[in-house]
Amino acid sequence: MEDLDSRLEEFASEIQRLSTDAEHPKTAFELLGVGQYEDAWQSYLQYFLTPDQTHQFGGEFLRRFFSLLSNNEVMSFSPPEAGLRPDQGIEVTAERQSSDDNRPDLIITSGSEWFLCIELKVHASEGRGDQPQTIRYANDEHIVPDGVSAYEDGDFIYIKPREATPPASASFSDLAWGEVQSVVQDTLANMTEYAPARTIAQLSDFSTLIDSQLSMTEIDEDTRQRKDLYFEYRDEITEAENAIETFVKSTLQQNWRQALEGAYKPGNDQEIEWQYGAIGKGYGQVRTPRWVSAKSGSEELDIHWEHKPTEDDFTKGQLRFILELEEPDRSTMDNDSGERYQQFRSDILAQIETAIQPAENPRWEELDVSPGRSQKKLARFVYEYQPGDENGYYQSLQFALEDSEPVSRLVTEILDAEDYTRYLKE
């Protein structure tokens, strides 16, 4: 342990002493003068997202990209990880022309299971004429092979600089190039030992391009030295990072219920006696006794609060507390869900804002009703705490239970006031 501490101190000292004077060697994009053109970005992204390409990442880059979409809640479905590997029928097509003459930058498909339609913007925008690109694309049934209705799931993604104008169509979800950069850097950090040197050089050039073009400044030698230092001390950094993963799985995911039970005990019959579930997983669920019976009984309505004790959220110092409605046997809800689920969801959303207590200095950082595109998410509280602080996570979870209690009582009242078994569940 002392040796690890010593090496990490050396790493910190080297980072602090770095100079910022020298220029870096030019990337291939800079030598060819193509870095400002979107088709160069499109070609590189298509190449690395395709599992069967010769970069030898297999499906790793695609998997990390999908994880980014899921973590940023811009994707409404979760394809199985095994389905993202080579030889699983993933196709990534650039500039595919539809019968209506629309050409999105990238289309990713997996058989008839799902599709992603991706539009990229670097310096230009889509414009705001009579028919902006994203509106035309979202309204085009044949924007993807065989038509949108032929797929079980699908989403539209709009990748742009963080400060750029959002897409005209509400069907497209925003994703910043800075977020894509995190996937590039994560892949570089974890795949160097497994991929050819040329592939690593190509991806490193793409990373430099994203930084330099979006900031409109060149990456200086200081950044390159920081990168070199990372690889010099990578074993020590990895050891420390692995400790975080181990801690989250062995402690945070196991102990959050115990922490709540010790801090949140009903003092009288009027207080809620919470039921805790999914212990030891990357998500935890909290229900009232009435919600438990709604799931297991004839109503078959799975309503619960869910939080995410994951390595990603723990290192960010973020707690997301989400009210979710799911079909018990599907763990999701969408347009195909029966009338029972749609009616219950509608009843909650019609009244939920009246139950949220106004606060001059709220403890939460964000509060959204019906966040994202997923129909199962009805409300979301977001709290912040010191990254890596176990007690900070537990305290934020306690705050979430307390702050959301009016919403929980409203949901229970709605359940008691209506016989939802009279609605079809399929």
C-alpha positions as CSV (number, residue, x, y, z in Angstrom):
1,M,0.0,0.0,0.0
2,E,2.9,2.4,0.8
3,D,4.5,1.6,-2.5
4,L,1.2,2.5,-4.3
5,D,0.9,5.7,-2.4
6,S,4.5,6.6,-3.2
7,R,4.0,6.0,-6.9
8,L,0.8,8.0,-7.1
9,E,2.6,10.9,-5.3
10,E,5.3,10.8,-8.0
11,F,2.6,10.9,-10.6
12,A,1.0,13.9,-9.0
13,S,4.3,15.7,-8.8
14,E,5.1,15.1,-12.4
15,I,1.8,16.4,-13.5
16,Q,2.3,19.6,-11.5
17,R,5.7,20.4,-12.9
18,L,4.8,20.1,-16.6
19,S,5.7,22.9,-18.9
20,T,3.3,24.2,-21.6
21,D,5.8,25.7,-24.0
22,A,6.4,23.1,-26.8
23,E,4.3,22.4,-29.9
24,H,3.1,18.9,-30.7
25,P,3.7,17.0,-34.0
26,K,0.9,17.5,-36.5
27,T,-1.8,14.8,-36.7
28,A,-2.8,13.2,-40.0
29,F,-5.9,15.4,-40.1
30,E,-3.7,18.5,-39.7
31,L,-1.3,17.4,-42.4
32,L,-4.1,16.7,-44.9
33,G,-6.1,19.8,-43.9
34,V,-9.3,17.8,-43.4
35,G,-10.0,18.2,-39.7
36,Q,-12.7,20.8,-40.2
37,Y,-14.7,18.6,-42.6
38,E,-17.5,16.5,-41.1
39,D,-17.0,13.6,-43.5
40,A,-13.5,13.0,-41.9
41,W,-15.2,12.8,-38.5
42,Q,-17.9,10.6,-40.0
43,S,-15.4,8.2,-41.5
44,Y,-13.4,7.7,-38.4
45,L,-16.5,7.3,-36.2
46,Q,-18.0,4.8,-38.6
47,Y,-14.7,2.8,-38.7
48,F,-14.3,2.5,-34.9
49,L,-18.0,1.8,-34.3
50,T,-18.0,-1.2,-36.7
51,P,-17.1,-4.4,-34.8
52,D,-15.9,-6.3,-37.9
53,Q,-13.4,-3.6,-39.0
54,T,-9.6,-4.2,-39.0
55,H,-8.9,-2.0,-36.0
56,Q,-9.1,-5.2,-33.8
57,F,-11.1,-3.5,-31.1
58,G,-13.9,-5.9,-31.9
59,G,-17.1,-4.5,-30.4
60,E,-15.3,-2.7,-27.5
61,F,-15.6,0.8,-28.9
62,L,-19.3,0.2,-29.9
63,R,-20.0,-1.2,-26.4
64,R,-18.4,1.8,-24.7
65,F,-20.4,4.1,-27.0
66,F,-23.7,2.4,-26.1
67,S,-22.8,2.6,-22.4
68,L,-22.3,6.4,-22.9
69,L,-25.7,6.7,-24.6
70,S,-27.3,4.7,-21.7
71,N,-25.6,6.7,-19.0
72,N,-26.6,10.0,-20.6
73,E,-30.2,8.7,-21.0
74,V,-30.3,9.4,-24.7
75,M,-31.2,5.8,-25.6
76,S,-34.5,4.2,-24.7
77,F,-33.3,0.6,-25.1
78,S,-30.5,-1.6,-23.9
79,P,-29.1,-4.1,-26.5
80,P,-27.5,-7.3,-25.0
81,E,-23.7,-6.8,-24.7
82,A,-23.2,-10.1,-26.5
83,G,-25.0,-8.6,-29.5
84,L,-22.4,-5.9,-29.9
85,R,-19.6,-8.3,-30.7
86,P,-18.2,-9.1,-34.2
87,D,-20.1,-11.5,-36.4
88,Q,-23.4,-10.5,-34.7
89,G,-24.9,-8.7,-37.7
90,I,-24.1,-5.1,-36.7
91,E,-24.1,-2.8,-39.7
92,V,-22.8,0.8,-39.6
93,T,-23.6,2.7,-42.8
94,A,-22.6,6.2,-43.8
95,E,-24.7,8.5,-45.9
96,R,-27.4,5.9,-46.7
97,Q,-30.0,7.5,-49.0
98,S,-33.6,6.9,-48.3
99,S,-36.4,6.9,-50.9
100,D,-37.2,10.5,-49.8
101,D,-33.6,11.5,-50.6
102,N,-32.6,11.9,-47.0
103,R,-29.0,11.0,-46.0
104,P,-28.2,10.8,-42.3
105,D,-24.5,10.6,-41.4
106,L,-24.6,7.2,-39.8
107,I,-27.2,4.4,-39.5
108,I,-26.4,1.5,-37.1
109,T,-28.6,-1.6,-37.2
110,S,-28.8,-5.0,-35.7
111,G,-31.0,-7.3,-37.8
112,S,-34.6,-6.2,-37.1
113,E,-33.9,-5.7,-33.4
114,W,-32.9,-2.1,-33.2
115,F,-31.5,0.9,-35.1
116,L,-29.7,4.2,-34.3
117,C,-30.0,7.1,-36.7
118,I,-27.1,9.5,-36.0
119,E,-26.5,13.0,-37.4
120,L,-23.1,14.7,-36.8
121,K,-22.4,18.4,-36.6
122,V,-19.0,20.0,-36.1
123,H,-19.0,23.6,-37.2
124,A,-22.1,23.8,-39.3
125,S,-25.7,23.6,-38.1
126,E,-28.8,21.9,-39.7
127,G,-30.4,25.3,-40.4
128,R,-33.9,26.3,-39.6
129,G,-35.7,26.4,-43.0
130,D,-39.1,24.9,-43.8
131,Q,-37.8,21.4,-43.4
132,P,-34.7,21.1,-41.2
133,Q,-32.7,17.9,-41.5
134,T,-33.7,16.3,-38.2
135,I,-37.4,16.9,-38.8
136,R,-37.2,15.3,-42.3
137,Y,-35.2,12.4,-40.9
138,A,-37.6,11.7,-38.0
139,N,-40.6,11.8,-40.3
140,D,-39.1,9.5,-42.9
141,E,-40.3,6.0,-42.4
142,H,-37.6,4.7,-44.7
143,I,-34.7,6.5,-43.1
144,V,-33.4,3.0,-42.1
145,P,-33.4,-0.2,-44.1
146,D,-36.8,-1.9,-44.3
147,G,-38.5,1.0,-42.6
148,V,-38.6,2.3,-39.0
149,S,-41.6,0.1,-38.1
150,A,-39.7,-3.1,-38.9
151,Y,-37.5,-2.7,-35.8
152,E,-38.3,-3.5,-32.2
153,D,-36.4,-0.4,-30.9
154,G,-34.8,2.6,-32.3
155,D,-33.5,6.1,-31.5
156,F,-32.2,9.3,-33.1
157,I,-29.0,10.8,-31.9
158,Y,-27.6,14.3,-32.7
159,I,-23.9,14.7,-31.9
160,K,-22.8,18.3,-31.8
161,P,-20.5,20.8,-29.9
162,R,-21.8,21.4,-26.4
163,E,-22.8,25.0,-27.0
164,A,-24.3,24.5,-30.5
165,T,-28.0,24.8,-31.4
166,P,-30.0,21.7,-30.5
167,P,-31.8,19.7,-33.2
168,A,-35.1,21.0,-34.6
169,S,-36.8,17.7,-34.1
170,A,-37.7,16.5,-30.6
171,S,-37.2,12.9,-31.7
172,F,-33.4,13.5,-31.7
173,S,-31.5,13.4,-28.4
174,D,-28.5,15.7,-27.9
175,L,-25.0,14.2,-27.3
176,A,-21.9,16.5,-27.0
177,W,-18.7,15.7,-28.9
178,G,-17.0,16.1,-25.5
179,E,-19.0,13.0,-24.3
180,V,-17.9,11.0,-27.4
181,Q,-14.3,12.1,-26.5
182,S,-14.7,10.3,-23.2
183,V,-15.3,7.1,-25.1
184,V,-12.3,7.6,-27.3
185,Q,-10.0,8.3,-24.3
186,D,-11.5,5.4,-22.3
187,T,-10.8,3.0,-25.2
188,L,-7.2,4.4,-25.5
189,A,-6.6,3.8,-21.8
190,N,-7.9,0.3,-21.8
191,M,-7.1,-1.2,-25.2
192,T,-3.5,-0.2,-25.8
193,E,-2.2,-3.6,-24.9
194,Y,-4.6,-5.4,-27.3
195,A,-4.8,-3.3,-30.4
196,P,-2.2,-2.7,-33.1
197,A,0.0,0.4,-32.8
198,R,-1.5,1.9,-36.0
199,T,-5.0,1.6,-34.6
200,I,-3.9,3.3,-31.3
201,A,-2.3,6.1,-33.4
202,Q,-5.4,6.5,-35.5
203,L,-7.6,6.8,-32.4
204,S,-5.2,9.1,-30.7
205,D,-5.3,11.4,-33.8
206,F,-9.1,11.4,-33.6
207,S,-8.9,12.3,-29.9
208,T,-6.6,15.2,-30.7
209,L,-8.9,16.3,-33.5
210,I,-11.9,16.4,-31.3
211,D,-10.1,18.5,-28.7
212,S,-8.4,20.9,-31.1
213,Q,-11.4,21.5,-33.4
214,L,-13.9,22.0,-30.7
215,S,-11.8,24.4,-28.6
216,M,-10.3,26.0,-31.8
217,T,-6.9,25.8,-30.2
218,E,-4.0,23.3,-30.7
219,I,-3.3,20.7,-28.1
220,D,0.0,21.7,-26.5
221,E,2.9,19.6,-25.4
222,D,1.7,19.7,-21.8
223,T,-1.2,17.6,-22.8
224,R,1.0,15.1,-24.6
225,Q,3.3,14.8,-21.6
226,R,0.3,14.2,-19.3
227,K,-0.8,11.4,-21.6
228,D,2.7,9.9,-21.5
229,L,2.7,10.1,-17.7
230,Y,-0.6,8.3,-17.6
231,F,0.9,5.4,-19.4
232,E,4.0,5.4,-17.3
233,Y,1.9,5.2,-14.1
234,R,-0.9,3.2,-15.6
235,D,-0.5,0.2,-13.4
236,E,-0.7,2.3,-10.3
237,I,-3.7,4.2,-11.6
238,T,-5.4,1.0,-12.7
239,E,-4.8,-0.5,-9.2
240,A,-6.5,2.5,-7.6
241,E,-9.4,2.5,-10.1
242,N,-9.9,-1.3,-9.6
243,A,-10.2,-0.6,-5.9
244,I,-13.1,1.8,-6.6
245,E,-14.9,-0.9,-8.7
246,T,-14.3,-3.5,-5.9
247,F,-15.6,-1.1,-3.2
248,V,-18.7,-0.2,-5.1
249,K,-19.6,-3.9,-5.7
250,S,-18.6,-5.2,-2.3
251,T,-19.7,-2.3,-0.1
252,L,-21.9,0.3,-1.7
253,Q,-24.2,-2.1,-3.5
254,Q,-24.4,-4.3,-0.4
255,N,-24.8,-1.8,2.4
256,W,-27.1,1.0,1.2
257,R,-30.2,-0.8,2.6
258,Q,-28.5,-1.1,6.0
259,A,-27.5,2.6,6.0
260,L,-31.1,3.6,5.2
261,E,-32.6,1.3,7.8
262,G,-30.4,2.8,10.4
263,A,-31.2,6.4,9.4
264,Y,-34.8,6.2,8.2
265,K,-37.1,4.5,10.7
266,P,-40.8,5.2,10.9
267,G,-41.6,7.1,14.1
268,N,-45.4,6.6,13.9
269,D,-48.1,4.9,11.8
270,Q,-48.2,7.9,9.4
271,E,-44.7,7.5,8.2
272,I,-43.8,5.2,5.3
273,E,-42.2,1.8,6.0
274,W,-40.0,1.4,3.0
275,Q,-39.3,-1.9,1.4
276,Y,-35.8,-2.3,-0.2
277,G,-34.9,-4.6,-3.1
278,A,-32.2,-5.4,-5.7
279,I,-29.5,-5.5,-3.0
280,G,-26.0,-6.2,-4.4
281,K,-26.8,-5.0,-8.0
282,G,-25.9,-1.9,-10.0
283,Y,-29.4,-0.6,-9.2
284,G,-31.4,-0.5,-6.0
285,Q,-35.2,-0.3,-5.7
286,V,-37.4,1.2,-3.0
287,R,-41.1,0.6,-2.6
288,T,-43.9,1.3,-0.2
289,P,-45.8,-1.8,1.1
290,R,-48.7,-0.8,-1.2
291,W,-46.4,-0.8,-4.2
292,V,-45.2,-4.2,-3.3
293,S,-48.7,-5.6,-3.4
294,A,-49.4,-3.8,-6.6
295,K,-46.5,-5.6,-8.2
296,S,-47.2,-9.1,-6.8
297,G,-51.0,-8.9,-6.8
298,S,-53.7,-8.8,-9.5
299,E,-52.8,-5.2,-10.5
300,E,-49.4,-6.3,-11.8
301,L,-48.1,-2.7,-11.7
302,D,-44.4,-2.4,-10.8
303,I,-44.0,1.1,-9.5
304,H,-40.8,1.9,-7.6
305,W,-38.0,4.4,-6.9
306,E,-34.6,3.3,-8.4
307,H,-31.1,4.5,-7.7
308,K,-27.8,3.6,-9.3
309,P,-25.0,2.5,-6.9
310,T,-22.5,2.2,-9.8
311,E,-18.8,3.0,-10.2
312,D,-19.6,5.8,-12.7
313,D,-22.1,7.6,-10.5
314,F,-19.9,7.1,-7.4
315,T,-16.8,8.6,-9.1
316,K,-18.9,11.6,-10.3
317,G,-20.4,12.2,-6.9
318,Q,-23.9,11.9,-8.3
319,L,-27.1,10.1,-7.0
320,R,-30.0,9.7,-9.4
321,F,-33.3,8.8,-7.7
322,I,-35.9,7.8,-10.4
323,L,-39.6,7.0,-10.1
324,E,-40.2,4.1,-12.6
325,L,-43.2,2.2,-13.8
326,E,-42.6,-1.2,-15.4
327,E,-44.4,-4.2,-16.5
328,P,-43.3,-6.9,-14.0
329,D,-42.4,-9.5,-16.6
330,R,-40.6,-7.0,-19.0
331,S,-38.8,-4.5,-16.6
332,T,-39.7,-1.7,-19.0
333,M,-42.7,0.2,-20.5
334,D,-43.2,1.5,-24.0
335,N,-45.8,2.3,-26.6
336,D,-46.7,-1.4,-26.8
337,S,-47.6,-1.6,-23.1
338,G,-51.2,-2.3,-22.3
339,E,-54.0,0.2,-21.4
340,R,-53.5,-0.5,-17.7
341,Y,-49.9,0.8,-17.6
342,Q,-50.7,3.7,-19.9
343,Q,-53.6,4.8,-17.7
344,F,-51.7,4.5,-14.5
345,R,-48.8,6.5,-16.0
346,S,-51.1,9.2,-17.3
347,D,-52.8,9.5,-13.9
348,I,-49.5,10.0,-12.1
349,L,-48.1,12.5,-14.6
350,A,-51.3,14.5,-14.4
351,Q,-50.9,15.1,-10.7
352,I,-47.3,14.7,-9.8
353,E,-46.2,18.3,-10.1
354,T,-48.8,19.3,-7.5
355,A,-47.1,16.9,-5.0
356,I,-43.6,18.2,-5.4
357,Q,-42.9,20.6,-2.6
358,P,-41.5,24.0,-3.6
359,A,-38.2,24.7,-1.8
360,E,-36.3,27.9,-1.5
361,N,-33.0,26.0,-1.2
362,P,-33.7,22.5,-2.4
363,R,-31.2,19.8,-1.5
364,W,-31.4,18.3,-5.0
365,E,-29.5,19.7,-8.0
366,E,-32.0,18.7,-10.6
367,L,-35.7,17.7,-10.6
368,D,-37.4,16.5,-13.8
369,V,-40.8,15.1,-14.5
370,S,-41.0,12.5,-17.3
371,P,-37.2,12.8,-18.0
372,G,-35.7,11.5,-21.1
373,R,-37.4,9.5,-23.9
374,S,-38.1,6.3,-21.9
375,Q,-41.8,6.0,-20.9
376,K,-41.0,4.1,-17.7
377,K,-39.3,7.1,-16.1
378,L,-41.9,9.3,-14.4
379,A,-39.7,11.6,-12.2
380,R,-36.0,12.1,-11.4
381,F,-34.2,13.7,-8.5
382,V,-30.5,14.3,-8.8
383,Y,-28.2,14.9,-5.8
384,E,-24.5,15.7,-5.6
385,Y,-22.0,14.8,-3.0
386,Q,-18.2,14.5,-2.7
387,P,-17.0,12.0,-5.3
388,G,-16.0,8.7,-3.6
389,D,-17.7,9.6,-0.3
390,E,-19.6,6.5,0.9
391,N,-21.5,8.4,3.6
392,G,-22.2,11.1,1.1
393,Y,-24.0,8.6,-1.1
394,Y,-26.0,7.2,1.8
395,Q,-27.0,10.7,3.0
396,S,-28.1,11.7,-0.5
397,L,-30.2,8.6,-0.7
398,Q,-31.8,9.5,2.6
399,F,-32.5,13.0,1.3
400,A,-34.1,11.5,-1.8
401,L,-36.4,9.4,0.3
402,E,-37.4,12.4,2.4
403,D,-37.8,14.9,-0.5
404,S,-39.8,12.5,-2.7
405,E,-42.2,11.4,0.1
406,P,-45.1,13.6,-1.1
407,V,-44.8,12.0,-4.6
408,S,-44.8,8.5,-3.0
409,R,-47.9,9.3,-1.0
410,L,-49.6,10.6,-4.2
411,V,-48.8,7.5,-6.1
412,T,-50.2,5.3,-3.3
413,E,-53.4,7.5,-3.2
414,I,-53.8,7.0,-7.0
415,L,-53.4,3.3,-6.6
416,D,-56.1,3.1,-3.9
417,A,-58.5,5.4,-5.7
418,E,-58.7,3.4,-9.0
419,D,-59.3,-0.2,-9.8
420,Y,-56.7,-0.7,-12.5
421,T,-57.5,-4.3,-13.0
422,R,-60.5,-3.1,-15.1
423,Y,-58.0,-2.0,-17.8
424,L,-56.3,-4.5,-20.1
425,K,-52.7,-5.1,-19.4
426,E,-51.8,-6.3,-22.9
